[in-house]
Amino acid sequence: MQIIIINLKLMTLLDLSVGKIALVDQVNLGLYGKGLAARLEAMGIIPNKPIRVLRKSWLGGPLHIRVGTTTEIAIRRQEAKNILIQSHN
């Protein structure tokens, strides 16, 4: 029997470095309520979906992200703080 230990780190999408891939864990409601969660779900940001930060704008601008293999969107940093992800160490 082989035991495999995977060290997952839970953090927000805003904390993910450019070019790194993680899995969506959950979307917190935050200040935006259920509307934000529904909007992000419609764009494919759902639990266990791979997500990658392609670019982070300067001076507090939006994040350019890829969800899955084909969907690319820009989201505000405040929204990215509400997306919890699982990242491998």
OpenMM code with the backbone's topology and positions (N, CA, C; nanometers):
from openmm import Vec3, app, unit

residues = "MET GLN ILE ILE ILE ILE ASN LEU LYS LEU MET THR LEU LEU ASP LEU SER VAL GLY LYS ILE ALA LEU VAL ASP GLN VAL ASN LEU GLY LEU TYR GLY LYS GLY LEU ALA ALA ARG LEU GLU ALA MET GLY ILE ILE PRO ASN LYS PRO ILE ARG VAL LEU ARG LYS SER TRP LEU GLY GLY PRO LEU HIS ILE ARG VAL GLY THR THR THR GLU ILE ALA ILE ARG ARG GLN GLU ALA LYS ASN ILE LEU ILE GLN SER HIS ASN".split()
positions = [
    Vec3(0.0835, -0.1169, 0.0000),
    Vec3(0.0000, 0.0000, 0.0000),
    Vec3(0.0889, 0.1245, 0.0000),
    Vec3(0.0553, 0.2175, -0.0867),
    Vec3(0.1323, 0.3405, -0.0981),
    Vec3(0.0487, 0.4572, -0.0468),
    Vec3(0.1067, 0.5402, 0.0373),
    Vec3(0.0381, 0.6572, 0.0904),
    Vec3(0.0965, 0.7808, 0.0238),
    Vec3(0.0083, 0.8599, -0.0348),
    Vec3(0.0510, 0.9830, -0.1007),
    Vec3(-0.0053, 1.1005, -0.0219),
    Vec3(0.0808, 1.1891, 0.0201),
    Vec3(0.0385, 1.3072, 0.0939),
    Vec3(0.0522, 1.4276, 0.0018),
    Vec3(-0.0594, 1.4939, -0.0196),
    Vec3(-0.0592, 1.6141, -0.1021),
    Vec3(-0.0795, 1.7328, -0.0097),
    Vec3(0.0128, 1.8249, -0.0138),
    Vec3(0.0056, 1.9424, 0.0723),
    Vec3(-0.0653, 2.0547, -0.0031),
    Vec3(-0.1934, 2.0767, 0.0291),
    Vec3(-0.2698, 2.1827, -0.0347),
    Vec3(-0.2726, 2.3056, 0.0548),
    Vec3(-0.2636, 2.4195, -0.0066),
    Vec3(-0.2668, 2.5459, 0.0661),
    Vec3(-0.3912, 2.6220, 0.0213),
    Vec3(-0.4750, 2.6614, 0.1169),
    Vec3(-0.5955, 2.7373, 0.0862),
    Vec3(-0.5626, 2.8861, 0.0929),
    Vec3(-0.5946, 2.9590, -0.0143),
    Vec3(-0.5667, 3.1021, -0.0210),
    Vec3(-0.6656, 3.1673, -0.1161),
    Vec3(-0.6578, 3.2987, -0.1323),
    Vec3(-0.7484, 3.3665, -0.2253),
    Vec3(-0.6842, 3.3748, -0.3636),
    Vec3(-0.7669, 3.3971, -0.4628),
    Vec3(-0.7163, 3.4106, -0.5992),
    Vec3(-0.6208, 3.5294, -0.6105),
    Vec3(-0.6442, 3.6335, -0.5337),
    Vec3(-0.5564, 3.7510, -0.5364),
    Vec3(-0.4145, 3.7157, -0.4923),
    Vec3(-0.3999, 3.6143, -0.4064),
    Vec3(-0.2684, 3.5729, -0.3563),
    Vec3(-0.1915, 3.4846, -0.4546),
    Vec3(-0.2592, 3.4314, -0.5560),
    Vec3(-0.1947, 3.3409, -0.6508),
    Vec3(-0.0995, 3.4182, -0.7425),
    Vec3(0.0194, 3.3665, -0.7607),
    Vec3(0.1197, 3.4313, -0.8466),
    Vec3(0.0827, 3.4172, -0.9934),
    Vec3(0.1275, 3.5121, -1.0731),
    Vec3(0.1039, 3.5093, -1.2174),
    Vec3(0.1644, 3.3820, -1.2763),
    Vec3(0.0878, 3.3134, -1.3601),
    Vec3(0.1342, 3.1923, -1.4262),
    Vec3(0.1047, 3.0639, -1.3510),
    Vec3(0.0692, 3.0735, -1.2245),
    Vec3(0.0414, 2.9543, -1.1436),
    Vec3(-0.1025, 2.9081, -1.1645),
    Vec3(-0.1239, 2.7771, -1.1485),
    Vec3(-0.2564, 2.7174, -1.1623),
    Vec3(-0.3013, 2.6648, -1.0272),
    Vec3(-0.4292, 2.6823, -0.9978),
    Vec3(-0.4879, 2.6315, -0.8740),
    Vec3(-0.6290, 2.5817, -0.9054),
    Vec3(-0.6923, 2.5212, -0.8058),
    Vec3(-0.8307, 2.4772, -0.8198),
    Vec3(-0.9205, 2.5665, -0.7358),
    Vec3(-1.0348, 2.6022, -0.7913),
    Vec3(-1.1317, 2.6815, -0.7161),
    Vec3(-1.1858, 2.5959, -0.6024),
    Vec3(-1.1863, 2.6505, -0.4810),
    Vec3(-1.2425, 2.5800, -0.3655),
    Vec3(-1.3851, 2.6278, -0.3393),
    Vec3(-1.4029, 2.7582, -0.3259),
    Vec3(-1.5365, 2.8147, -0.3042),
    Vec3(-1.5347, 2.9640, -0.3309),
    Vec3(-1.6537, 3.0208, -0.3472),
    Vec3(-1.6683, 3.1651, -0.3647),
    Vec3(-1.7424, 3.2187, -0.2431),
    Vec3(-1.6788, 3.3090, -0.1694),
    Vec3(-1.7436, 3.3739, -0.0550),
    Vec3(-1.8349, 3.4845, -0.1060),
    Vec3(-1.9434, 3.5094, -0.0348),
    Vec3(-2.0386, 3.6115, -0.0785),
    Vec3(-1.9844, 3.7520, -0.0618),
    Vec3(-1.9128, 3.7797, 0.0456),
    Vec3(-1.8531, 3.9111, 0.0661),
    Vec3(-1.9548, 4.0234, 0.0604),
    Vec3(-1.9125, 4.1405, 0.0172),
    Vec3(-1.9996, 4.2580, 0.0111),
    Vec3(-2.1028, 4.2499, -0.1007),
    Vec3(-2.0776, 4.1664, -0.1995),
    Vec3(-2.1618, 4.1636, -0.3184),
    Vec3(-2.2828, 4.0719, -0.3058),
    Vec3(-2.2851, 3.9843, -0.2069),
    Vec3(-2.3977, 3.8936, -0.1881),
    Vec3(-2.4032, 3.7841, -0.2931),
    Vec3(-2.5210, 3.7268, -0.3088),
    Vec3(-2.5389, 3.6132, -0.3994),
    Vec3(-2.5208, 3.6509, -0.5462),
    Vec3(-2.5370, 3.7779, -0.5781),
    Vec3(-2.5221, 3.8217, -0.7165),
    Vec3(-2.3835, 3.7930, -0.7714),
    Vec3(-2.2804, 3.8181, -0.6909),
    Vec3(-2.1431, 3.7918, -0.7344),
    Vec3(-2.1213, 3.6429, -0.7557),
    Vec3(-2.1665, 3.5621, -0.6606),
    Vec3(-2.1480, 3.4173, -0.6726),
    Vec3(-2.2157, 3.3647, -0.7986),
    Vec3(-2.3357, 3.4124, -0.8282),
    Vec3(-2.4081, 3.3683, -0.9476),
    Vec3(-2.3362, 3.4134, -1.0750),
    Vec3(-2.2847, 3.5358, -1.0751),
    Vec3(-2.2139, 3.5881, -1.1928),
    Vec3(-2.0861, 3.5095, -1.2198),
    Vec3(-2.0088, 3.4823, -1.1130),
    Vec3(-1.8849, 3.4068, -1.1293),
    Vec3(-1.9130, 3.2631, -1.1725),
    Vec3(-2.0194, 3.2047, -1.1191),
    Vec3(-2.0574, 3.0690, -1.1599),
    Vec3(-2.0944, 3.0659, -1.3079),
    Vec3(-2.1639, 3.1677, -1.3554),
    Vec3(-2.2011, 3.1755, -1.4967),
    Vec3(-2.0779, 3.1847, -1.5867),
    Vec3(-1.9679, 3.2396, -1.5327),
    Vec3(-1.8434, 3.2495, -1.6095),
    Vec3(-1.7558, 3.1255, -1.5933),
    Vec3(-1.8047, 3.0260, -1.5169),
    Vec3(-1.7306, 2.9010, -1.5033),
    Vec3(-1.6470, 2.8884, -1.3779),
    Vec3(-1.6526, 2.9863, -1.2895),
    Vec3(-1.5743, 2.9794, -1.1658),
    Vec3(-1.6546, 2.8996, -1.0636),
    Vec3(-1.6321, 2.7681, -1.0661),
    Vec3(-1.7037, 2.6749, -0.9794),
    Vec3(-1.6018, 2.5846, -0.9090),
    Vec3(-1.6407, 2.5226, -0.7971),
    Vec3(-1.5466, 2.4368, -0.7241),
    Vec3(-1.4820, 2.3296, -0.8124),
    Vec3(-1.3545, 2.3051, -0.7863),
    Vec3(-1.2709, 2.2050, -0.8535),
    Vec3(-1.2376, 2.2377, -0.9985),
    Vec3(-1.2613, 2.3596, -1.0408),
    Vec3(-1.2263, 2.4025, -1.1764),
    Vec3(-1.0876, 2.4665, -1.1723),
    Vec3(-0.9979, 2.4320, -1.2655),
    Vec3(-0.8657, 2.4955, -1.2665),
    Vec3(-0.8750, 2.6436, -1.3044),
    Vec3(-0.7908, 2.7230, -1.2409),
    Vec3(-0.7901, 2.8670, -1.2653),
    Vec3(-0.6449, 2.9148, -1.2642),
    Vec3(-0.6128, 3.0060, -1.3542),
    Vec3(-0.4750, 3.0566, -1.3666),
    Vec3(-0.4779, 3.2084, -1.3790),
    Vec3(-0.3871, 3.2742, -1.3096),
    Vec3(-0.3726, 3.4197, -1.3231),
    Vec3(-0.2765, 3.4448, -1.4390),
    Vec3(-0.3249, 3.5135, -1.5420),
    Vec3(-0.2417, 3.5444, -1.6584),
    Vec3(-0.1675, 3.6768, -1.6406),
    Vec3(-0.2357, 3.7771, -1.5834),
    Vec3(-0.1748, 3.9084, -1.5604),
    Vec3(-0.2406, 3.9759, -1.4412),
    Vec3(-0.1630, 4.0590, -1.3734),
    Vec3(-0.2166, 4.1459, -1.2682),
    Vec3(-0.1847, 4.2890, -1.3089),
    Vec3(-0.2875, 4.3708, -1.3209),
    Vec3(-0.2670, 4.5109, -1.3597),
    Vec3(-0.2002, 4.5890, -1.2479),
    Vec3(-0.1334, 4.6936, -1.2853),
    Vec3(-0.0669, 4.7805, -1.1887),
    Vec3(-0.1683, 4.8681, -1.1178),
    Vec3(-0.1283, 4.9242, -1.0083),
    Vec3(-0.2050, 5.0240, -0.9341),
    Vec3(-0.3451, 4.9768, -0.8952),
    Vec3(-0.3568, 4.8509, -0.8582),
    Vec3(-0.4846, 4.8005, -0.8087),
    Vec3(-0.5876, 4.7697, -0.9154),
    Vec3(-0.5436, 4.7551, -1.0387),
    Vec3(-0.6349, 4.7238, -1.1484),
    Vec3(-0.6788, 4.5781, -1.1461),
    Vec3(-0.7530, 4.5353, -1.2479),
    Vec3(-0.8095, 4.4001, -1.2497),
    Vec3(-0.7065, 4.2902, -1.2760),
    Vec3(-0.7499, 4.1674, -1.2513),
    Vec3(-0.6706, 4.0481, -1.2810),
    Vec3(-0.7241, 3.9858, -1.4093),
    Vec3(-0.6352, 3.9458, -1.4962),
    Vec3(-0.6715, 3.8727, -1.6172),
    Vec3(-0.6515, 3.7254, -1.5838),
    Vec3(-0.7596, 3.6465, -1.5873),
    Vec3(-0.7511, 3.5064, -1.5468),
    Vec3(-0.8044, 3.4142, -1.6557),
    Vec3(-0.7621, 3.2890, -1.6496),
    Vec3(-0.8159, 3.1842, -1.7369),
    Vec3(-0.8839, 3.0813, -1.6477),
    Vec3(-1.0084, 3.0500, -1.6806),
    Vec3(-1.0854, 2.9493, -1.6086),
    Vec3(-1.0992, 2.8288, -1.7002),
    Vec3(-1.0586, 2.7114, -1.6516),
    Vec3(-1.0591, 2.5935, -1.7378),
    Vec3(-0.9525, 2.6085, -1.8445),
    Vec3(-0.9855, 2.5683, -1.9671),
    Vec3(-0.8861, 2.5752, -2.0745),
    Vec3(-0.9135, 2.6853, -2.1764),
    Vec3(-1.0342, 2.7426, -2.1756),
    Vec3(-1.0675, 2.8364, -2.2828),
    Vec3(-1.1206, 2.9719, -2.2391),
    Vec3(-1.1777, 2.9836, -2.1214),
    Vec3(-1.2434, 3.1077, -2.0803),
    Vec3(-1.1437, 3.2040, -2.0175),
    Vec3(-1.1314, 3.3236, -2.0750),
    Vec3(-1.0456, 3.4278, -2.0189),
    Vec3(-1.1315, 3.5476, -1.9829),
    Vec3(-1.1152, 3.5960, -1.8591),
    Vec3(-1.1934, 3.7097, -1.8113),
    Vec3(-1.1051, 3.8015, -1.7272),
    Vec3(-1.1533, 3.9220, -1.7054),
    Vec3(-1.0878, 4.0160, -1.6140),
    Vec3(-1.1825, 4.0373, -1.4967),
    Vec3(-1.1282, 4.0293, -1.3754),
    Vec3(-1.2106, 4.0533, -1.2570),
    Vec3(-1.1410, 4.1532, -1.1653),
    Vec3(-1.2207, 4.2227, -1.0875),
    Vec3(-1.1667, 4.3195, -0.9917),
    Vec3(-1.0919, 4.2473, -0.8807),
    Vec3(-0.9965, 4.3157, -0.8215),
    Vec3(-0.9217, 4.2576, -0.7096),
    Vec3(-1.0135, 4.2259, -0.5920),
    Vec3(-1.1135, 4.3093, -0.5679),
    Vec3(-1.2070, 4.2846, -0.4585),
    Vec3(-1.2824, 4.1534, -0.4810),
    Vec3(-1.3180, 4.1243, -0.6060),
    Vec3(-1.3847, 3.9981, -0.6375),
    Vec3(-1.2881, 3.8814, -0.6207),
    Vec3(-1.1631, 3.9006, -0.6598),
    Vec3(-1.0623, 3.7943, -0.6482),
    Vec3(-1.0377, 3.7569, -0.5024),
    Vec3(-1.0548, 3.8526, -0.4115),
    Vec3(-1.0384, 3.8239, -0.2685),
    Vec3(-1.1459, 3.7290, -0.2169),
    Vec3(-1.2598, 3.7225, -0.2861),
    Vec3(-1.3705, 3.6372, -0.2435),
    Vec3(-1.3653, 3.4972, -0.3036),
    Vec3(-1.2667, 3.4701, -0.3882),
    Vec3(-1.2531, 3.3378, -0.4496),
    Vec3(-1.1427, 3.2624, -0.3771),
    Vec3(-1.1805, 3.1571, -0.3055),
    Vec3(-1.0823, 3.0739, -0.2358),
    Vec3(-1.0355, 2.9644, -0.3298),
    Vec3(-0.9053, 2.9396, -0.3288),
    Vec3(-0.8462, 2.8398, -0.4174),
    Vec3(-0.7594, 2.7436, -0.3381),
    Vec3(-0.7343, 2.6277, -0.3985),
    Vec3(-0.6425, 2.5285, -0.3427),
    Vec3(-0.5195, 2.5268, -0.4318),
    Vec3(-0.4062, 2.5548, -0.3725),
    Vec3(-0.2812, 2.5578, -0.4474),
    Vec3(-0.1865, 2.4522, -0.3929),
    Vec3(-0.1160, 2.3837, -0.4814),
    Vec3(-0.0156, 2.2863, -0.4389),
    Vec3(0.1103, 2.3603, -0.3982),
    Vec3(0.1753, 2.3132, -0.2928),
    Vec3(0.3030, 2.3737, -0.2509),
    Vec3(0.4166, 2.3184, -0.3315),
] * unit.nanometer
topology = app.Topology()
chain = topology.addChain("A")
for resn in residues:
    res = topology.addResidue(resn, chain)
    for name in ("N", "CA", "C"):
        topology.addAtom(name, app.Element.getBySymbol(name[0]), res)
